[in-house]
Amino acid sequence: MIELFQHPLRLHADPSRVVVRPFHLAWSRNGGSRTERIVGAVMSLDAAQTRAELELVLKDFEARHWQTRRVFMTRYDEIEDMLGIDGSEIGDEKRQLIGAYFCHEYSYAAAALMNPSAVPHFDQSGMPAGSQRILMSLRAVGEGHISSVAFREGIITDGNQLKLAPEPPFATATDAVGIDEETLPEGPITVFRHRDSTLSGTVIFPITAAQSKGLEDLRLVHFTHDDGTVEWLGTYTAYNGSVIQSELMRTRDFRAFDLVPMTGPAARNKGMALFPRKVGGQYMMIGRQDGENLFLLKSDTLTHWDEGQKLLTPAFPWELVQIGNCGPPIELDEGWLLLTHGVGAMRKYAIGAVLLDKADPSKVIGRTREPILAAANQDREGYVPNVVYTCGAIRHGDTLFVPYGVADSSVAFAFIPIGSLLEAMA
């Protein structure tokens, strides 16, 4: 019997968490546009009308957002560049009001909060013995069922305690430099956390055409390169409404994030999870290339992945429909611990584990015959019922800390003794 301690904390979707985002209007190169009409209408207001309209906007929104006036000014600058107008004679109040017309409030986690992953935080200063600062990514789903990446920071202790840093009152979206208002960018892009924003208040939204309908299920890993330098890498699924594409997030400081499309036949599928270091001189991934089985992938680069070798097939009743990974493999003295998910009767999701050989991960050493976690009781109800799912756990001493999504609606937390887990493997 696997020991398991479920922490009482539960995170839920929260429609009150909003950010200001650009409001894009249709643009016509022939005969003007709504953009030009709106700018012209604001320009025609006298000073008293401008001030009154701006005060009304600020009364409604200034207390709900961080540096609202600066956001409006920044948005005005983008509109000015797009229209090619000379705004040197336009006062600040008109600039702010024009900017407000081209912004909107977006509730990024109104529909769901789910599928977390956890890694060691980049700042471990001041941590007492037995405690570790952690960083979690979460999939937040808002209006239009568009997924974005949110973050939470916290501390775990050796007493199975979890303390999350409070969310700031204002959330901010990452920015990209030099984005064309009229065309969604293609290919790699870098986004930046605002210099005054905490990570727990930062959201990464889709930017490119390939990502336009969502950034889904980020699997973070604390990666150590051959030269000893470290980098936080994360695989995720970019979705444009019809086609999926696996991409790689790269950061060394959680200030700048490179979002890089991956190439190769394996990258046309979702659910890829990177090993935290090279094995045998190669980068390795766990993937599900056929939607049913797990594969071991190998590459000489981080961004190109060919088809791999089949590693695991469904074996037990709780996973007969399909299996997949639940985050990057975790290195133990005994081997690579890989959390898996299985889908059984009535499309019920459960989480299990396998142990892979440390030198040759193509060799399966052990496998849990029964799930570690399965949808039951309060974990059954939600946006997608009967689902438990994680995108990455973290080792803390002799314990596994597992944040996991519940019914695609909320996030729960469990602590599992690693020794108990290994003993349960057949």
C-alpha positions in Angstrom: 0.0 0.0 0.0 1.5 3.4 -1.0 1.5 6.0 1.7 0.2 9.3 0.7 -0.5 12.6 2.5 -2.9 14.9 0.8 -2.5 18.5 1.8 -5.8 20.3 2.5 -4.9 23.4 0.3 -6.8 23.6 -3.0 -6.4 26.2 -5.7 -9.4 27.1 -7.8 -10.3 29.1 -10.9 -10.7 32.7 -10.0 -12.5 35.2 -12.3 -11.3 38.1 -10.2 -7.7 37.6 -11.4 -7.6 40.0 -14.4 -5.0 41.6 -16.5 -5.1 44.5 -19.0 -4.5 43.2 -22.5 -4.4 44.9 -26.0 -7.8 45.1 -27.6 -7.2 44.4 -31.3 -9.7 45.9 -33.8 -10.0 44.9 -37.4 -7.7 46.9 -39.7 -8.4 47.8 -43.3 -5.8 49.3 -45.6 -8.5 50.6 -47.9 -10.5 53.6 -46.8 -9.4 53.8 -43.2 -10.3 51.7 -40.2 -12.2 51.7 -36.9 -8.8 52.4 -35.3 -8.5 55.7 -37.2 -12.2 56.5 -36.5 -11.8 56.0 -32.7 -8.6 58.0 -32.6 -10.2 60.8 -34.6 -13.2 60.9 -32.3 -11.1 61.2 -29.2 -9.0 63.9 -30.8 -12.1 65.9 -31.4 -13.1 66.0 -27.7 -12.3 69.3 -25.9 -10.2 69.2 -22.8 -13.1 69.1 -20.4 -14.7 66.2 -22.2 -11.4 64.3 -22.4 -10.8 64.7 -18.7 -14.4 63.6 -17.8 -14.2 60.5 -20.0 -10.8 59.5 -18.7 -11.9 60.0 -15.1 -14.8 57.7 -15.7 -12.5 55.0 -17.1 -10.1 55.4 -14.2 -12.9 55.2 -11.6 -13.9 51.9 -13.0 -10.5 50.3 -13.6 -7.6 52.1 -11.9 -8.0 50.3 -8.5 -8.2 46.9 -10.3 -4.8 47.1 -12.1 -1.2 48.0 -11.6 0.0 51.3 -13.1 -3.1 51.7 -15.2 -2.2 55.1 -16.6 1.2 53.9 -17.7 -0.4 50.9 -19.4 -2.7 53.2 -21.3 0.2 55.4 -22.3 2.2 52.4 -23.6 -0.8 51.2 -25.6 -1.2 54.7 -27.1 2.4 54.6 -28.2 1.7 51.3 -30.0 -1.4 52.8 -31.8 0.6 55.9 -32.7 3.3 53.7 -34.3 0.7 51.6 -36.1 -1.1 54.7 -37.6 2.1 56.6 -38.3 0.8 59.8 -36.7 2.8 62.6 -35.0 1.6 62.7 -31.5 4.0 65.3 -30.2 1.2 67.8 -29.7 -1.2 65.4 -28.0 -1.5 65.8 -24.3 -1.2 63.0 -21.7 -4.9 62.8 -21.0 -5.8 62.3 -24.6 -3.1 59.7 -24.9 -4.3 57.8 -21.9 -7.9 57.9 -23.2 -6.9 56.7 -26.6 -4.9 53.9 -25.0 -7.9 52.9 -22.9 -10.0 52.4 -26.0 -7.5 49.8 -27.3 -7.2 47.8 -24.1 -9.6 45.3 -22.4 -9.8 43.4 -19.1 -9.1 39.7 -19.4 -9.9 37.2 -16.7 -7.1 34.7 -17.4 -8.2 31.9 -14.9 -12.0 32.3 -15.0 -12.7 28.9 -16.5 -10.1 26.6 -15.0 -6.8 26.3 -13.2 -5.1 23.0 -13.6 -2.1 20.8 -14.7 0.7 22.2 -12.5 4.4 21.4 -12.6 7.0 22.1 -9.9 10.7 22.8 -9.9 13.3 24.1 -7.3 13.1 27.9 -7.1 16.0 29.9 -8.4 16.4 31.6 -5.0 17.1 29.3 -2.1 18.6 32.0 0.2 17.4 32.0 3.8 15.9 28.5 3.7 16.1 26.6 7.0 17.3 23.0 7.0 14.6 20.6 5.6 12.8 23.4 3.7 12.9 24.2 0.0 11.6 27.2 -2.0 9.7 26.0 -5.0 8.2 27.4 -8.2 5.1 26.1 -9.8 3.6 26.7 -13.3 -0.1 26.3 -13.8 -2.3 26.2 -16.8 -4.9 29.0 -16.5 -7.9 28.9 -18.8 -9.9 32.1 -19.5 -12.4 33.6 -22.0 -12.5 31.7 -25.3 -11.0 28.7 -23.6 -7.5 30.2 -24.2 -4.8 28.7 -22.0 -1.9 30.7 -20.6 0.9 30.0 -18.1 0.6 31.3 -14.6 3.1 30.9 -11.8 3.1 30.5 -8.0 6.0 30.5 -5.6 6.0 28.7 -2.3 7.9 26.7 0.3 7.7 23.0 1.2 9.1 21.6 4.5 10.1 18.2 5.8 6.9 18.1 7.7 4.7 17.9 4.6 3.8 21.5 4.9 3.2 23.8 1.9 3.2 27.5 2.2 2.4 29.5 -1.0 3.5 33.1 -1.4 0.4 35.3 -1.6 -0.7 36.5 -5.0 -0.1 40.2 -5.5 -3.3 42.3 -5.9 -2.4 43.0 -9.5 -1.5 40.5 -12.2 0.6 41.5 -15.2 1.2 39.9 -18.6 4.7 39.4 -20.0 5.6 41.7 -22.9 7.2 41.0 -26.2 9.2 43.7 -28.0 8.6 44.8 -31.6 5.3 42.9 -32.2 3.5 44.0 -35.4 -0.1 45.0 -34.5 -1.4 43.6 -37.8 0.4 40.3 -38.1 0.9 37.5 -35.6 4.6 36.6 -35.4 6.0 33.3 -36.4 8.8 31.2 -35.0 10.9 31.9 -31.8 10.0 34.8 -29.6 11.2 36.2 -26.3 8.8 37.6 -23.7 9.8 39.6 -20.6 8.4 39.8 -17.1 7.8 43.4 -16.0 10.7 44.7 -13.8 8.3 45.5 -11.0 6.1 42.4 -11.2 6.5 39.4 -8.9 6.6 36.0 -10.6 3.5 34.9 -8.7 1.7 37.8 -10.4 3.0 37.1 -13.9 1.1 35.5 -16.8 2.5 34.3 -20.2 -0.1 34.6 -22.9 0.0 33.2 -26.4 1.9 35.5 -28.8 2.6 33.7 -32.1 0.2 32.4 -34.7 1.0 28.8 -33.6 0.1 29.6 -30.0 -3.0 31.8 -30.8 -5.5 29.5 -29.0 -3.3 28.4 -26.1 -0.1 27.5 -24.3 -1.0 24.2 -22.7 0.5 22.0 -20.0 4.0 23.4 -19.4 6.3 20.7 -18.0 9.1 22.5 -16.2 12.5 21.0 -15.5 15.6 22.3 -13.7 18.2 21.3 -16.3 21.9 21.0 -15.7 24.1 21.3 -18.7 27.4 19.4 -19.2 29.4 22.5 -18.1 27.5 22.7 -14.8 25.4 25.7 -15.7 21.7 25.4 -15.0 18.6 26.5 -17.0 14.9 26.1 -16.4 13.4 24.5 -19.4 9.7 23.6 -20.1 8.0 21.7 -22.9 4.4 22.8 -23.7 1.8 22.4 -26.4 1.1 25.4 -28.7 -2.4 25.3 -30.2 -3.8 27.5 -32.9 -7.3 26.1 -32.9 -6.7 23.2 -35.3 -3.0 22.2 -35.1 -0.8 21.4 -32.1 2.9 21.9 -32.0 5.4 21.2 -29.2 7.5 24.1 -28.1 10.3 24.8 -25.6 10.4 27.5 -23.0 13.9 28.5 -21.8 14.9 30.8 -19.0 17.8 31.3 -16.7 16.3 34.1 -14.5 12.5 34.0 -15.0 12.8 37.6 -16.3 13.2 36.7 -20.0 11.5 33.7 -21.5 12.4 32.3 -24.9 9.5 30.5 -26.5 11.0 28.2 -29.2 9.2 25.9 -31.6 10.6 22.4 -31.8 11.1 20.5 -35.0 11.0 16.9 -36.1 8.3 14.3 -36.3 8.0 13.9 -32.5 7.3 17.6 -32.0 4.0 17.3 -33.9 2.6 15.6 -30.8 1.9 16.8 -27.2 3.0 15.6 -23.8 6.8 15.7 -24.2 8.9 15.7 -21.0 12.6 16.4 -20.9 15.1 14.6 -18.7 16.9 17.0 -16.3 20.4 16.3 -17.9 21.9 14.5 -20.8 22.1 10.7 -20.5 24.9 8.9 -22.4 25.8 12.2 -24.1 22.4 12.8 -25.5 19.3 14.9 -24.6 16.3 12.6 -23.8 12.6 13.0 -23.7 9.6 10.9 -22.8 6.8 11.4 -25.3 3.6 9.8 -26.5 3.9 9.7 -30.3 0.9 7.6 -31.1 -1.5 8.9 -28.5 -1.5 5.5 -26.8 2.0 4.4 -25.7 5.1 6.0 -24.1 8.3 6.5 -26.2 11.9 7.3 -25.3 13.2 10.0 -27.6 16.9 10.9 -28.1 18.5 14.0 -29.7 21.7 15.9 -30.1 19.9 19.2 -29.8 17.2 20.5 -27.5 14.9 21.6 -30.3 14.8 18.8 -32.9 13.2 15.4 -32.0 12.8 12.4 -34.3 10.6 9.4 -33.5 11.8 7.3 -30.6 11.6 3.8 -29.4 8.5 2.4 -27.7 9.1 2.3 -23.9 5.8 1.4 -22.3 2.4 0.1 -23.4 -0.9 -0.1 -21.4 -0.7 -3.1 -19.1 -3.2 -2.7 -16.2 -7.0 -2.1 -16.2 -6.7 1.5 -15.0 -4.5 2.5 -18.0 -5.9 0.3 -20.8 -7.1 3.1 -23.0 -3.8 5.0 -23.0 -0.8 6.0 -21.0 1.3 9.2 -21.0 3.9 11.0 -18.9 3.1 13.2 -15.9 6.2 15.4 -16.1 10.0 15.1 -16.5 11.8 12.0 -15.0 13.2 12.5 -11.5 16.7 11.3 -10.8 17.1 8.9 -7.8 20.0 6.7 -6.7 17.8 3.7 -7.8 17.1 5.1 -11.3 14.8 7.6 -13.1 11.4 7.9 -11.5 8.8 8.7 -14.0 5.2 9.6 -13.1 2.7 8.4 -15.7 -1.0 8.9 -16.3 -3.4 6.1 -17.4 -6.9 6.3 -18.7 -9.3 3.5 -17.9 -13.0 2.7 -18.1 -15.3 5.7 -18.3 -12.3 7.8 -19.3 -11.1 7.9 -15.7 -7.6 9.3 -15.3 -5.2 8.0 -12.7 -1.5 8.6 -11.9 1.1 5.8 -11.6 4.9 5.5 -11.7 7.7 3.6 -13.4 11.4 3.3 -12.6 13.9 3.4 -15.5 17.5 2.3 -15.5 19.8 5.3 -14.7 22.4 4.5 -17.4 19.9 3.2 -20.0 16.4 4.6 -19.6 15.1 2.3 -22.3 15.1 -0.4 -19.6 12.1 -0.5 -17.3 13.1 -1.7 -13.8 9.7 -1.4 -12.0 6.2 -0.3 -12.4 3.2 0.4 -10.1 0.4 -2.1 -10.7 -2.1 0.2 -9.0 -2.5 3.9 -9.3 -0.8 6.3 -6.8 -3.7 8.8 -7.2 -7.0 8.4 -8.9 -10.2 10.5 -9.2 -12.4 9.7 -6.2 -15.0 11.5 -4.1 -14.3 15.3 -4.2 -11.7 14.8 -7.0 -14.4 13.6 -9.4 -16.4 16.7 -10.1 -15.4 19.6 -12.4 -15.0 20.9 -15.9 -13.8 17.5 -17.1 -14.9 14.9 -14.5 -12.9 12.0 -13.2 -9.4 13.4 -14.1 -6.3 13.8 -11.9 -3.2 14.9 -13.8 0.2 16.5 -13.1 2.8 18.0 -15.3 5.7 17.5 -12.9 6.5 16.6 -9.3 9.6 17.5 -7.3 11.8 15.5 -5.0 12.2 16.9 -1.5 14.5 14.7 0.6 12.9 11.3 0.8 9.5 12.6 -0.3 7.9 13.4 -3.6 5.9 16.6 -3.7 3.1 16.2 -6.3 0.9 19.1 -7.3 -1.9 17.9 -9.5 -4.9 19.0 -11.4 -8.4 17.9 -10.4 -11.1 17.5 -13.0 -9.5 20.2 -15.1 -10.9 22.7 -12.6 -8.6 23.0 -9.6 -5.2 22.1 -8.2 -4.5 19.9 -5.2 -1.2 18.7 -3.5 0.1 15.5 -2.2 3.3 14.2 -0.5 4.4 10.6 -1.2 7.4 8.9 0.6 9.7 7.7 -2.2 10.5 4.5 -0.4 6.9 3.5 -0.3 6.5 4.3 -4.0 9.5 2.2 -4.9 8.3 -0.8 -2.8 5.0 -0.8 -4.6 6.6 -1.3 -8.0 6.3 -4.7 -9.5 
